[in-house]
Amino acid sequence: MQQLQMPLSNLQQEILKLYSRNIPEEDLLHIKKYLANYFMEKAINGADEIWETRGYTNDTMNSWLNEDKADYGK
């Protein structure tokens, strides 16, 4: 088994405390969903901030999506 190289983060410690309790599977699934949604929202908000800061638009995205298509026909 691989040995840990660094101490656990505060998040890992809290999750271990939570998972040391025996909870129903349904509750566990809800907790996993809440955690996934939390990190999804953080990622989306971070991406939105970058888009606003850099002035990206839908036209920017469409340009990115189409920039390599011309190379495929060659």
Biotite code that builds the C-alpha atoms (Angstrom):
import biotite.structure as struc

atoms = struc.array([
    struc.Atom([0.000, 0.000, 0.000], chain_id="A", res_id=1, res_name="MET", atom_name="CA", element="C"),
    struc.Atom([1.256, 3.485, -0.866], chain_id="A", res_id=2, res_name="GLN", atom_name="CA", element="C"),
    struc.Atom([2.293, 5.715, 2.020], chain_id="A", res_id=3, res_name="GLN", atom_name="CA", element="C"),
    struc.Atom([0.923, 9.265, 2.268], chain_id="A", res_id=4, res_name="LEU", atom_name="CA", element="C"),
    struc.Atom([3.491, 11.897, 1.354], chain_id="A", res_id=5, res_name="GLN", atom_name="CA", element="C"),
    struc.Atom([1.821, 14.807, 3.157], chain_id="A", res_id=6, res_name="MET", atom_name="CA", element="C"),
    struc.Atom([-0.721, 15.308, 5.915], chain_id="A", res_id=7, res_name="PRO", atom_name="CA", element="C"),
    struc.Atom([-4.392, 15.250, 5.046], chain_id="A", res_id=8, res_name="LEU", atom_name="CA", element="C"),
    struc.Atom([-6.017, 18.515, 4.078], chain_id="A", res_id=9, res_name="SER", atom_name="CA", element="C"),
    struc.Atom([-8.691, 20.035, 6.287], chain_id="A", res_id=10, res_name="ASN", atom_name="CA", element="C"),
    struc.Atom([-11.327, 18.885, 3.782], chain_id="A", res_id=11, res_name="LEU", atom_name="CA", element="C"),
    struc.Atom([-10.029, 15.316, 3.825], chain_id="A", res_id=12, res_name="GLN", atom_name="CA", element="C"),
    struc.Atom([-10.057, 15.306, 7.632], chain_id="A", res_id=13, res_name="GLN", atom_name="CA", element="C"),
    struc.Atom([-13.665, 16.499, 7.765], chain_id="A", res_id=14, res_name="GLU", atom_name="CA", element="C"),
    struc.Atom([-14.760, 13.951, 5.179], chain_id="A", res_id=15, res_name="ILE", atom_name="CA", element="C"),
    struc.Atom([-13.047, 11.175, 7.130], chain_id="A", res_id=16, res_name="LEU", atom_name="CA", element="C"),
    struc.Atom([-14.889, 12.272, 10.268], chain_id="A", res_id=17, res_name="LYS", atom_name="CA", element="C"),
    struc.Atom([-18.154, 12.224, 8.348], chain_id="A", res_id=18, res_name="LEU", atom_name="CA", element="C"),
    struc.Atom([-17.519, 8.833, 6.784], chain_id="A", res_id=19, res_name="TYR", atom_name="CA", element="C"),
    struc.Atom([-16.524, 7.281, 10.119], chain_id="A", res_id=20, res_name="SER", atom_name="CA", element="C"),
    struc.Atom([-20.218, 7.391, 10.996], chain_id="A", res_id=21, res_name="ARG", atom_name="CA", element="C"),
    struc.Atom([-22.434, 4.641, 9.708], chain_id="A", res_id=22, res_name="ASN", atom_name="CA", element="C"),
    struc.Atom([-25.099, 6.445, 7.692], chain_id="A", res_id=23, res_name="ILE", atom_name="CA", element="C"),
    struc.Atom([-27.737, 5.071, 5.327], chain_id="A", res_id=24, res_name="PRO", atom_name="CA", element="C"),
    struc.Atom([-26.688, 4.622, 1.703], chain_id="A", res_id=25, res_name="GLU", atom_name="CA", element="C"),
    struc.Atom([-29.327, 7.134, 0.596], chain_id="A", res_id=26, res_name="GLU", atom_name="CA", element="C"),
    struc.Atom([-27.772, 9.822, 2.825], chain_id="A", res_id=27, res_name="ASP", atom_name="CA", element="C"),
    struc.Atom([-24.323, 8.981, 1.483], chain_id="A", res_id=28, res_name="LEU", atom_name="CA", element="C"),
    struc.Atom([-25.543, 9.461, -2.080], chain_id="A", res_id=29, res_name="LEU", atom_name="CA", element="C"),
    struc.Atom([-27.037, 12.849, -1.167], chain_id="A", res_id=30, res_name="HIS", atom_name="CA", element="C"),
    struc.Atom([-23.768, 13.952, 0.444], chain_id="A", res_id=31, res_name="ILE", atom_name="CA", element="C"),
    struc.Atom([-21.805, 12.914, -2.648], chain_id="A", res_id=32, res_name="LYS", atom_name="CA", element="C"),
    struc.Atom([-24.231, 14.858, -4.839], chain_id="A", res_id=33, res_name="LYS", atom_name="CA", element="C"),
    struc.Atom([-23.944, 17.967, -2.628], chain_id="A", res_id=34, res_name="TYR", atom_name="CA", element="C"),
    struc.Atom([-20.141, 17.821, -2.779], chain_id="A", res_id=35, res_name="LEU", atom_name="CA", element="C"),
    struc.Atom([-20.157, 17.361, -6.558], chain_id="A", res_id=36, res_name="ALA", atom_name="CA", element="C"),
    struc.Atom([-22.563, 20.290, -6.998], chain_id="A", res_id=37, res_name="ASN", atom_name="CA", element="C"),
    struc.Atom([-20.480, 22.501, -4.708], chain_id="A", res_id=38, res_name="TYR", atom_name="CA", element="C"),
    struc.Atom([-17.285, 21.920, -6.695], chain_id="A", res_id=39, res_name="PHE", atom_name="CA", element="C"),
    struc.Atom([-19.161, 22.191, -10.000], chain_id="A", res_id=40, res_name="MET", atom_name="CA", element="C"),
    struc.Atom([-20.492, 25.628, -8.988], chain_id="A", res_id=41, res_name="GLU", atom_name="CA", element="C"),
    struc.Atom([-16.994, 26.756, -7.964], chain_id="A", res_id=42, res_name="LYS", atom_name="CA", element="C"),
    struc.Atom([-15.592, 25.667, -11.335], chain_id="A", res_id=43, res_name="ALA", atom_name="CA", element="C"),
    struc.Atom([-18.383, 27.370, -13.279], chain_id="A", res_id=44, res_name="ILE", atom_name="CA", element="C"),
    struc.Atom([-18.003, 30.599, -11.294], chain_id="A", res_id=45, res_name="ASN", atom_name="CA", element="C"),
    struc.Atom([-14.242, 30.543, -11.847], chain_id="A", res_id=46, res_name="GLY", atom_name="CA", element="C"),
    struc.Atom([-14.687, 30.022, -15.582], chain_id="A", res_id=47, res_name="ALA", atom_name="CA", element="C"),
    struc.Atom([-17.287, 32.803, -15.740], chain_id="A", res_id=48, res_name="ASP", atom_name="CA", element="C"),
    struc.Atom([-14.882, 35.170, -14.003], chain_id="A", res_id=49, res_name="GLU", atom_name="CA", element="C"),
    struc.Atom([-12.127, 34.363, -16.503], chain_id="A", res_id=50, res_name="ILE", atom_name="CA", element="C"),
    struc.Atom([-14.515, 34.895, -19.418], chain_id="A", res_id=51, res_name="TRP", atom_name="CA", element="C"),
    struc.Atom([-15.603, 38.281, -18.082], chain_id="A", res_id=52, res_name="GLU", atom_name="CA", element="C"),
    struc.Atom([-12.050, 39.374, -17.285], chain_id="A", res_id=53, res_name="THR", atom_name="CA", element="C"),
    struc.Atom([-10.772, 38.433, -20.732], chain_id="A", res_id=54, res_name="ARG", atom_name="CA", element="C"),
    struc.Atom([-13.837, 39.702, -22.584], chain_id="A", res_id=55, res_name="GLY", atom_name="CA", element="C"),
    struc.Atom([-14.740, 36.366, -24.181], chain_id="A", res_id=56, res_name="TYR", atom_name="CA", element="C"),
    struc.Atom([-18.083, 36.086, -25.977], chain_id="A", res_id=57, res_name="THR", atom_name="CA", element="C"),
    struc.Atom([-20.123, 33.418, -27.752], chain_id="A", res_id=58, res_name="ASN", atom_name="CA", element="C"),
    struc.Atom([-18.315, 34.485, -30.921], chain_id="A", res_id=59, res_name="ASP", atom_name="CA", element="C"),
    struc.Atom([-15.015, 33.668, -29.188], chain_id="A", res_id=60, res_name="THR", atom_name="CA", element="C"),
    struc.Atom([-16.246, 30.158, -28.401], chain_id="A", res_id=61, res_name="MET", atom_name="CA", element="C"),
    struc.Atom([-17.571, 29.624, -31.929], chain_id="A", res_id=62, res_name="ASN", atom_name="CA", element="C"),
    struc.Atom([-14.225, 30.731, -33.322], chain_id="A", res_id=63, res_name="SER", atom_name="CA", element="C"),
    struc.Atom([-12.403, 28.227, -31.075], chain_id="A", res_id=64, res_name="TRP", atom_name="CA", element="C"),
    struc.Atom([-14.775, 25.447, -32.073], chain_id="A", res_id=65, res_name="LEU", atom_name="CA", element="C"),
    struc.Atom([-14.215, 26.072, -35.772], chain_id="A", res_id=66, res_name="ASN", atom_name="CA", element="C"),
    struc.Atom([-10.519, 26.979, -35.899], chain_id="A", res_id=67, res_name="GLU", atom_name="CA", element="C"),
    struc.Atom([-9.215, 23.417, -36.564], chain_id="A", res_id=68, res_name="ASP", atom_name="CA", element="C"),
    struc.Atom([-12.040, 22.256, -38.839], chain_id="A", res_id=69, res_name="LYS", atom_name="CA", element="C"),
    struc.Atom([-10.391, 23.712, -41.929], chain_id="A", res_id=70, res_name="ALA", atom_name="CA", element="C"),
    struc.Atom([-7.321, 21.539, -41.281], chain_id="A", res_id=71, res_name="ASP", atom_name="CA", element="C"),
    struc.Atom([-9.363, 18.311, -41.311], chain_id="A", res_id=72, res_name="TYR", atom_name="CA", element="C"),
    struc.Atom([-10.218, 18.615, -44.994], chain_id="A", res_id=73, res_name="GLY", atom_name="CA", element="C"),
    struc.Atom([-6.567, 18.812, -46.051], chain_id="A", res_id=74, res_name="LYS", atom_name="CA", element="C"),
])
